[in-house]
């Protein structure tokens, strides 16, 4: 009985220690977060400008809007690399929609 209790306490201790650890690269995460936010701002401005110019109904515009929304969600979950990639793709679609 004591061995079992000791194992439970040890397992719980290891689990709590793992959950309370700090991010491994907080400075890198912060830089990526700032880049993601900046790119999202630019992407949404380009999307709004494209819509104002009358390209809001195109297929590329719709794909870009969807990608920007997905990038915003990824940003909220801390997946900044995915956010940045989605914004780059969305901006390419926006440029394509204006042709």
Secondary structure as a PSIPRED ss2 file (coil, helix, strand):
# PSIPRED VFORMAT (PSIPRED V4.0)

   1 X C   1.000  0.000  0.000
   2 X H   0.000  1.000  0.000
   3 X H   0.000  1.000  0.000
   4 X H   0.000  1.000  0.000
   5 X H   0.000  1.000  0.000
   6 X H   0.000  1.000  0.000
   7 X H   0.000  1.000  0.000
   8 X H   0.000  1.000  0.000
   9 X H   0.000  1.000  0.000
  10 X H   0.000  1.000  0.000
  11 X H   0.000  1.000  0.000
  12 X H   0.000  1.000  0.000
  13 X H   0.000  1.000  0.000
  14 X H   0.000  1.000  0.000
  15 X H   0.000  1.000  0.000
  16 X H   0.000  1.000  0.000
  17 X H   0.000  1.000  0.000
  18 X H   0.000  1.000  0.000
  19 X H   0.000  1.000  0.000
  20 X C   1.000  0.000  0.000
  21 X C   1.000  0.000  0.000
  22 X C   1.000  0.000  0.000
  23 X C   1.000  0.000  0.000
  24 X C   1.000  0.000  0.000
  25 X C   1.000  0.000  0.000
  26 X H   0.000  1.000  0.000
  27 X H   0.000  1.000  0.000
  28 X H   0.000  1.000  0.000
  29 X H   0.000  1.000  0.000
  30 X H   0.000  1.000  0.000
  31 X H   0.000  1.000  0.000
  32 X H   0.000  1.000  0.000
  33 X H   0.000  1.000  0.000
  34 X H   0.000  1.000  0.000
  35 X H   0.000  1.000  0.000
  36 X H   0.000  1.000  0.000
  37 X H   0.000  1.000  0.000
  38 X H   0.000  1.000  0.000
  39 X H   0.000  1.000  0.000
  40 X H   0.000  1.000  0.000
  41 X H   0.000  1.000  0.000
  42 X H   0.000  1.000  0.000
  43 X H   0.000  1.000  0.000
  44 X H   0.000  1.000  0.000
  45 X H   0.000  1.000  0.000
  46 X H   0.000  1.000  0.000
  47 X H   0.000  1.000  0.000
  48 X H   0.000  1.000  0.000
  49 X H   0.000  1.000  0.000
  50 X H   0.000  1.000  0.000
  51 X H   0.000  1.000  0.000
  52 X H   0.000  1.000  0.000
  53 X H   0.000  1.000  0.000
  54 X H   0.000  1.000  0.000
  55 X H   0.000  1.000  0.000
  56 X C   1.000  0.000  0.000
  57 X C   1.000  0.000  0.000
  58 X C   1.000  0.000  0.000
  59 X H   0.000  1.000  0.000
  60 X H   0.000  1.000  0.000
  61 X H   0.000  1.000  0.000
  62 X H   0.000  1.000  0.000
  63 X H   0.000  1.000  0.000
  64 X H   0.000  1.000  0.000
  65 X H   0.000  1.000  0.000
  66 X H   0.000  1.000  0.000
  67 X H   0.000  1.000  0.000
  68 X H   0.000  1.000  0.000
  69 X H   0.000  1.000  0.000
  70 X H   0.000  1.000  0.000
  71 X H   0.000  1.000  0.000
  72 X H   0.000  1.000  0.000
  73 X H   0.000  1.000  0.000
  74 X H   0.000  1.000  0.000
  75 X H   0.000  1.000  0.000
  76 X H   0.000  1.000  0.000
  77 X C   1.000  0.000  0.000
  78 X C   1.000  0.000  0.000
  79 X C   1.000  0.000  0.000
  80 X H   0.000  1.000  0.000
  81 X H   0.000  1.000  0.000
  82 X H   0.000  1.000  0.000
  83 X H   0.000  1.000  0.000
  84 X H   0.000  1.000  0.000
  85 X H   0.000  1.000  0.000
  86 X H   0.000  1.000  0.000
  87 X H   0.000  1.000  0.000
  88 X H   0.000  1.000  0.000
  89 X H   0.000  1.000  0.000
  90 X H   0.000  1.000  0.000
  91 X H   0.000  1.000  0.000
  92 X H   0.000  1.000  0.000
  93 X H   0.000  1.000  0.000
  94 X H   0.000  1.000  0.000
  95 X H   0.000  1.000  0.000
  96 X H   0.000  1.000  0.000
  97 X H   0.000  1.000  0.000
  98 X C   1.000  0.000  0.000
  99 X C   1.000  0.000  0.000
